[in-house]
């Protein structure tokens, strides 16, 4: 799709946590088209466009949902927050990005997000559920502490509604007893290390990742010896922060304990 510059009305701004807020935008239905997984850019001024994942699959009604991390100490974040609160209309450029759902694939999905990377995964999941609500999905969401699961109730609702969906919550801080439920699992640690310890074989999956370059490449490296198909792994990071080689050399699968990386004390 060719990117277009459009004007949107700010329909609502809602705090989901003290650090994350949700914005709902409304535009002309006939002009607002995007594929699940794509992003838009918000105009702050003539020189500054800020990208955000579109957090909903295309609905046909001109609506767009965004999940925005608020960093008070960062100038652009503060300006964006003020714009959302005080302006009725925003200039937006969309769509962008090639990390989109493959509508022709019937392979199970492995989706991995860190923080507000959940937004991109939400759009992918909405489209996947609409296409085939029986498709097996493993969804991993990594945060620092429980309050950062800013739409935990939605992930739990998916787990309750779709028998083949499993929600893996990964937090650096311990998750309290009672967190787990049917098809809801709790893990502690860095998501790449947890994946290395918990996942045996991903060879049959389409894999989507959303997070920082450090997080994405650490997860790729953790999954590579577990059968990761490099032709079936997708992330916007591969376009804006490529590395050489993009994927690590494949090695024979060893035991889980032999391949778990030692990443204590490091962060993406």
Secondary structure, DSSP 4 states (H G I P E B T S, - for coil): ---EEEEEEEEEEEESSSSEEEEEEE--TTT----TT-EEEEEEETTEEEEEE--S---SSSEEEEEEE--TTSHHHHHHHHHHHH-SEEEEEEEE-S----TT--S-EEEEEEGGGHHHHHHHHHHHHHH-TTS-EEEEEEESSGGG-TTHHHHHHHHHH-TTEEEEEEESSPPPTT--BTTEEEEES-HHHHHHHH----TT-EEEEES-HHHHHHHHHHHHTTT--GGGEE-THHHHS--SSSSPPP-----HHHH----TT---
